[in-house]
Amino acid sequence: MTGAAASPTPPTEERRSWAPMIGLFLAQVLMSFNVAALPISLGGMVEDFGVPPTTASTTIVVYGLAVAALVMTGAKLGQRVGWVLIFRVAVAVFAVSSLMMIFAQTIGWAIGGQVLAGASAAIIVPALVALIAENYRGAQQATAVGSLGSARAFSGVSAFLIGGTLGTFVGWRPIFFITLGLAVAVFLLSFRLRGDRGKAGIRIDLVASVLIGAAIVLLTLGFNNLNAWGILLAEPGAPFSVLGLSPAPVFVVVGIMLGQGFFLWTRRRMKSGKVPLVDLGVLSKPSERAAVYAMFIIVSMEAAVNFTVPTYIQVVQGRTPFDTSLAMMPFNLTVFITATLIVRFYTRFSPRKIALFSFTLTTIALVWLAFVVTNNWETLPTILGLVLFGIGQGALVTLVFNVLVTAAPKELAGDVGSIRGTTQNLASAVGTAVMGALLVTILSLGFTQAVTKHPDLPPELVEQVDLDEVNFISNDDLKAKFEETDATPEQIDAAVAINEEQRLRTLRLGFLVLAGLSAVAVLPAARLPRYRPGEIPAPDEAA
């Protein structure tokens, strides 16, 4: 072996106790468990507070908006105050939000509690990355980053199982005793963390904060309401219209414009030597931008699958959230295990090879699901497809995050965390909304055409049913709709058969569209780094 081959990094790397990482892992579990627990709690909140489901679901909306809008500002606040201190404060505020959920007397208190939880998470998300960079190096750092990805999947499984059981047999409020307990445990474990004292001279760019906050809020609201407000023309449920146009696409366009304004303002500020809200230097290399693109694609695909499967099981098949958690168990467990174990392959394969293999795997899995999926999600071929998709998804989320963390200097780890948080929140909203709009559009077109062409369903009968509002509904709900018309039992059976056929066709086409997106993702994946064993730079040395 030559001296040049042995010189890059001698095996004298300091190894630290994993005790601090337990606290960081549980902090990720805390946020993810809270997110997963909210949908389970909606039924209980509707009953306790006497409000419609749309009002109760505002708790989910405000949490996501608070995180997305404030995460970049939270990262800069952490750099100013110091990561350990701001982390403890954020966890303490999260505990207060859990108390507000437990003792809420009105829906307003629950909504306020989730605003606090979202604001806290906006600080915790970048803090996790910064504290990992402060406390771990090399292989330990890669393992620590991987644990954050596995924590999300672990939380999804546990929230559905534990939360579903508590919500069914006890009530929705005890679910938040778990988040309270997690917050207390994380706060106590935070005293094992080490970190700098912050830089009081850092000023927060308020203009950039407003620009990116408004952009993310408008983009999230726009994409999330494409179905309810209308993809192009305003629907009756839209809060207002702009010359007949739905506010959803208007919000998206304005959000994009504000996002462009944020980048222009930030570049101008960096050229003048001032401290930006987010240092765009963490995205200066093509490989770093490719990692963000790949992260957006894989998170949006995960969100689309997590929307499609539960919607089909609960709404179409009329089954419980607990049944849904069991159906999604193979997928979530696979993501958890893969995200934990993928770091073992980092010394043997480059990020580019792992990403290309993983996106190929997700593409094959989605094509497979498009051909084998039926009305029964417990079949072995369907479970196999979800497992294969989970392997690719778990590997990719951890990998692209690790590429960003590895490439950035330690002092910019918080900026990496804020970019991760912004990308994941926006991708989740886009994946859910676009998949929902796509499926409803395909179903509406297919069902309308099939009904109008069916010989046993005359035009005068079809006119009695509002085909402009076709959506995923159960067979019983569809029968009830047709029973309000002049339809005979035979005609109702024919409509139900058409609905079953078109629902399944729509589902399969949806998986094929996702497979196409996954195949396109090889483009950013091919631009990821070609690290070989021993070549991955330490954060302090990265450009």
Number of C-alpha atoms within 10 A of each C-alpha: 5 6 7 7 9 11 9 12 14 8 7 6 12 9 12 12 11 13 12 20 27 17 23 27 20 20 27 23 26 25 25 20 28 25 22 19 25 22 18 22 22 22 17 18 24 17 12 14 15 13 13 13 14 10 15 25 18 17 23 20 17 21 25 25 25 22 29 28 26 26 33 30 24 30 31 28 22 25 27 18 18 18 30 23 16 22 27 19 16 25 27 18 19 30 26 17 25 27 18 19 25 19 12 19 12 14 20 15 17 24 24 18 25 28 23 24 27 30 24 28 31 29 30 34 27 29 29 26 29 26 24 24 28 19 20 22 20 19 15 20 23 24 21 27 27 25 24 26 27 27 26 24 25 22 24 24 23 18 25 25 19 15 30 25 17 18 23 16 9 12 16 25 20 15 26 24 16 18 24 24 14 22 27 16 16 24 21 12 18 22 13 16 17 14 15 14 14 17 13 11 10 16 15 19 17 11 13 24 22 16 20 27 25 20 26 28 22 25 26 27 22 27 23 22 23 24 21 16 24 20 20 15 17 22 19 12 12 18 11 15 16 10 9 11 18 26 27 28 23 17 21 21 16 16 24 17 13 22 20 15 16 21 16 12 15 22 17 13 16 16 10 9 8 14 17 22 26 25 17 16 15 20 18 11 13 12 22 25 17 23 27 20 18 27 26 25 26 26 23 27 26 22 20 24 22 17 17 18 16 20 18 21 20 17 16 19 16 15 14 14 21 19 17 20 20 15 20 23 21 19 25 27 20 24 29 28 20 22 30 22 16 19 23 12 12 18 15 14 15 18 26 21 16 21 28 21 17 24 26 18 21 28 25 18 23 25 20 22 23 24 15 14 20 16 13 11 17 13 12 11 16 20 19 16 23 26 22 22 28 28 24 26 29 30 28 32 26 26 27 27 25 21 20 24 30 26 25 25 20 22 15 24 28 33 31 31 27 28 24 24 23 23 20 22 23 22 24 25 23 26 26 21 24 19 23 22 19 16 22 19 17 20 24 21 15 19 23 18 11 17 19 15 12 14 11 16 19 14 13 9 15 16 11 14 14 9 14 9 9 18 17 19 18 18 19 12 14 16 16 11 15 21 13 10 14 12 20 13 12 11 18 21 16 17 23 19 13 17 24 18 15 20 25 17 19 23 21 22 19 22 26 19 17 25 24 14 18 23 17 14 23 18 14 22 26 16 20 25 19 15 17 13 12 16 12 21 17 18 22 15 12 13 12
